[in-house]
Amino acid sequence: MEKRSEIVDWSLGETPSLSEQAAHVLREAILNEVFKPGEKLVERTLADQTGVSRTSIREALSKLEAEGLITRVQGRGMYVSLLSESEARAIYEARAILESAMARMFVERADDADLAALDKAVDQAERTDHPENAREHARDLDEVFQVITRGAGNEVTGQMASILRTRVTYLRTITSRVASAERRVESIRFLREIRAAMKSRDGDRAEELIRGYVERSAAFAVKVLSTINNKDPHSEEKG
């Protein structure tokens, strides 16, 4: 009798599916505000733009819905999410808990390679800290906290943080575009102080700074969202 391994080729290809590729393209379009908050997304139009089937687009939209980037309105279709102030507060409250805990774990567990990666990530975030680079800067900030997550060495908290990541990046991108020069300077100062606390293995200080950084970000995000959400959410519907 043949063994199962001889009957079935169990190897999986590395090439992402068309729906995964479509999800990536649409995610980047949303994060770059090609599609604005509250804008309707039409399957037929997206299929024409991307050159993939409506089935692939539908699967991609379902993935982005699970990530919180788009919202299904019963009987009306799919829209780029308009995060409410209360939703943003909840996201940042979860961030404050997770990231402050991971900051302490990073201090206790990070090795020299983790500290070098943190140095590099903070420097890169500082280089892209300009309004015209909002998406790139949000991606670089995400990498700073990814480094901390990896250095913390806790797979469970890492998985929990990953659930929030896309929505956090979305909020970072929106707020980065409107942040003042003074706010940018203060944000980089926070990152430098966080890095210094971690490199000196000061867990209390690192935890305190991360929590302060997140709470400060939360207050600003809520203010920005309040302005956005006071506009007509469907003023830019297409299709």
C-alpha positions as CSV (number, residue, x, y, z in Angstrom):
1,M,0.0,0.0,0.0
2,E,1.3,3.4,-1.0
3,K,2.1,5.9,1.8
4,R,0.2,9.1,1.9
5,S,3.3,11.1,1.1
6,E,3.6,9.2,-2.1
7,I,0.0,9.8,-3.2
8,V,-0.2,13.5,-2.4
9,D,2.3,16.3,-3.0
10,W,2.0,18.1,0.3
11,S,4.4,21.0,-0.7
12,L,2.8,24.5,-0.9
13,G,3.9,27.1,-3.4
14,E,5.2,30.5,-2.2
15,T,3.3,32.5,-4.7
16,P,0.4,34.4,-3.1
17,S,-3.0,33.9,-4.6
18,L,-4.7,36.5,-6.7
19,S,-7.0,37.4,-3.9
20,E,-4.0,37.9,-1.6
21,Q,-2.4,40.1,-4.2
22,A,-5.6,42.0,-4.6
23,A,-5.9,42.4,-0.8
24,H,-2.3,43.8,-0.7
25,V,-3.0,46.3,-3.5
26,L,-6.3,47.5,-2.0
27,R,-4.8,47.7,1.5
28,E,-2.0,49.9,0.2
29,A,-4.6,52.0,-1.7
30,I,-6.6,52.5,1.5
31,L,-3.5,53.3,3.7
32,N,-2.3,55.8,1.1
33,E,-5.8,57.3,1.0
34,V,-6.3,56.6,-2.7
35,F,-9.6,55.5,-1.3
36,K,-10.8,57.9,1.4
37,P,-12.5,57.1,4.7
38,G,-16.2,56.6,4.0
39,E,-15.7,56.0,0.2
40,K,-17.7,53.1,-1.4
41,L,-15.8,50.3,-2.9
42,V,-17.5,48.7,-5.9
43,E,-16.5,45.1,-6.9
44,R,-16.9,45.6,-10.6
45,T,-14.8,48.7,-10.7
46,L,-12.1,47.2,-8.5
47,A,-12.0,44.1,-10.7
48,D,-11.5,46.3,-13.8
49,Q,-8.8,48.3,-12.1
50,T,-6.8,45.3,-10.9
51,G,-7.5,42.9,-13.8
52,V,-8.6,40.1,-11.5
53,S,-12.0,38.4,-11.2
54,R,-14.8,39.7,-9.0
55,T,-14.5,36.5,-7.0
56,S,-10.9,37.4,-6.1
57,I,-11.9,41.0,-5.3
58,R,-14.8,39.7,-3.1
59,E,-12.3,37.5,-1.2
60,A,-9.8,40.4,-0.9
61,L,-12.6,42.7,0.5
62,S,-13.6,40.0,3.1
63,K,-10.0,39.9,4.3
64,L,-9.8,43.7,4.6
65,E,-13.1,43.6,6.4
66,A,-11.7,41.2,8.9
67,E,-8.7,43.6,9.4
68,G,-11.1,46.5,10.1
69,L,-10.1,48.5,7.1
70,I,-13.5,48.3,5.3
71,T,-17.1,48.0,6.6
72,R,-20.0,46.2,5.1
73,V,-23.2,48.3,5.2
74,Q,-26.3,46.1,4.9
75,G,-28.0,46.6,1.6
76,R,-25.5,49.3,0.5
77,G,-22.2,47.6,0.0
78,M,-18.6,48.0,1.2
79,Y,-17.0,51.2,2.4
80,V,-13.6,52.3,3.6
81,S,-13.9,52.2,7.4
82,L,-14.6,55.4,9.3
83,L,-13.2,54.5,12.7
84,S,-15.2,56.2,15.4
85,E,-13.5,58.0,18.3
86,S,-14.6,55.2,20.7
87,E,-13.2,52.5,18.4
88,A,-9.9,54.4,18.2
89,R,-9.8,54.7,22.0
90,A,-10.4,51.0,22.4
91,I,-7.6,50.2,20.0
92,Y,-5.1,52.5,21.8
93,E,-6.2,51.2,25.2
94,A,-5.3,47.7,24.0
95,R,-2.0,49.0,22.5
96,A,-1.1,50.6,25.8
97,I,-1.6,47.4,27.7
98,L,0.2,45.2,25.1
99,E,3.1,47.4,24.2
100,S,4.0,48.5,27.7
101,A,4.1,44.9,28.7
102,M,6.2,44.0,25.7
103,A,8.5,46.9,26.5
104,R,9.4,45.4,29.8
105,M,9.9,41.9,28.3
106,F,12.1,43.4,25.6
107,V,14.3,45.0,28.3
108,E,14.6,41.6,30.1
109,R,15.1,39.4,27.0
110,A,16.5,41.4,24.0
111,D,19.9,40.4,22.8
112,D,22.5,42.6,21.0
113,A,20.9,41.9,17.6
114,D,17.5,43.1,18.9
115,L,19.1,46.3,20.3
116,A,20.9,46.9,17.0
117,A,17.6,46.4,15.1
118,L,15.9,48.9,17.4
119,D,18.6,51.5,16.7
120,K,18.2,51.0,13.0
121,A,14.4,51.1,13.1
122,V,14.2,54.3,15.2
123,D,16.8,56.0,12.9
124,Q,14.8,55.0,9.9
125,A,11.5,56.3,11.4
126,E,13.2,59.7,12.0
127,R,14.4,59.9,8.4
128,T,10.9,59.5,7.0
129,D,9.1,61.8,9.5
130,H,7.6,64.2,6.9
131,P,4.0,64.7,5.9
132,E,4.7,63.7,2.3
133,N,6.0,60.4,3.5
134,A,3.1,59.6,5.8
135,R,2.6,56.0,4.5
136,E,6.3,55.2,4.6
137,H,6.7,56.8,8.0
138,A,3.7,54.8,9.4
139,R,5.4,51.6,8.0
140,D,8.7,52.6,9.7
141,L,7.0,53.2,13.0
142,D,5.3,49.8,12.7
143,E,8.8,48.3,12.3
144,V,10.0,50.0,15.5
145,F,7.2,48.3,17.4
146,Q,7.7,45.0,15.5
147,V,11.3,45.0,16.6
148,I,10.1,45.4,20.2
149,T,7.5,42.7,19.7
150,R,10.1,40.3,18.4
151,G,12.6,41.1,21.1
152,A,10.0,40.6,23.8
153,G,10.0,36.9,22.9
154,N,6.4,36.2,23.7
155,E,4.5,34.6,20.8
156,V,1.1,35.1,22.4
157,T,1.4,38.8,22.9
158,G,2.9,39.1,19.4
159,Q,-0.2,37.4,18.0
160,M,-2.5,39.7,19.9
161,A,-0.6,42.8,18.7
162,S,-0.8,41.5,15.1
163,I,-4.6,41.6,15.3
164,L,-4.4,45.4,15.8
165,R,-1.6,46.1,13.4
166,T,-3.5,47.1,10.3
167,R,-5.8,49.4,12.0
168,V,-3.0,51.0,14.0
169,T,-1.1,51.5,10.8
170,Y,-4.2,53.1,9.3
171,L,-4.5,55.5,12.2
172,R,-0.8,56.3,12.1
173,T,-1.0,57.1,8.4
174,I,-4.0,59.4,8.9
175,T,-2.5,61.3,11.8
176,S,1.0,61.5,10.3
177,R,-0.3,63.6,7.4
178,V,-1.7,66.3,9.7
179,A,0.8,66.3,12.6
180,S,2.5,69.7,13.2
181,A,6.3,70.1,13.0
182,E,6.3,70.5,16.8
183,R,4.4,67.3,17.3
184,R,6.8,65.4,15.0
185,V,9.8,66.6,17.0
186,E,8.2,65.5,20.2
187,S,7.3,62.1,18.8
188,I,10.9,61.5,17.7
189,R,12.1,62.6,21.1
190,F,9.8,60.0,22.7
191,L,11.2,57.3,20.4
192,R,14.7,58.2,21.3
193,E,13.9,58.1,25.0
194,I,12.2,54.7,24.7
195,R,15.3,53.4,22.9
196,A,17.6,54.8,25.5
197,A,15.6,53.2,28.3
198,M,15.6,49.9,26.6
199,K,19.3,50.0,25.9
200,S,20.0,50.8,29.5
201,R,17.7,47.9,30.6
202,D,15.4,50.2,32.6
203,G,12.2,48.3,32.5
204,D,10.2,50.7,34.6
205,R,11.2,53.7,32.5
206,A,10.6,51.9,29.2
207,E,7.1,50.8,30.2
208,E,6.3,54.3,31.4
209,L,7.5,55.9,28.2
210,I,5.7,53.4,25.9
211,R,2.4,53.9,27.8
212,G,2.8,57.7,27.6
213,Y,3.6,57.5,23.9
214,V,0.5,55.5,23.1
215,E,-1.8,57.6,25.3
216,R,-0.5,60.8,23.6
217,S,-1.1,59.1,20.2
218,A,-4.6,58.2,21.2
219,A,-5.5,61.7,22.2
220,F,-4.3,63.1,18.8
221,A,-6.0,60.3,16.8
222,V,-9.3,60.9,18.5
223,K,-9.0,64.6,17.7
224,V,-8.2,63.9,14.0
225,L,-11.0,61.3,13.7
226,S,-13.5,63.7,15.2
227,T,-12.8,66.2,12.4
228,I,-13.0,63.5,9.7
229,N,-16.1,61.9,11.0
230,N,-18.0,65.2,11.1
231,K,-17.9,65.2,7.3
232,D,-20.4,63.4,5.2
233,P,-19.1,59.8,5.2
234,H,-20.5,59.0,1.7
235,S,-19.7,62.3,0.0
236,E,-17.1,60.5,-2.2
237,E,-19.1,57.4,-3.2
238,K,-18.3,56.0,-6.6
239,G,-20.1,53.7,-8.9
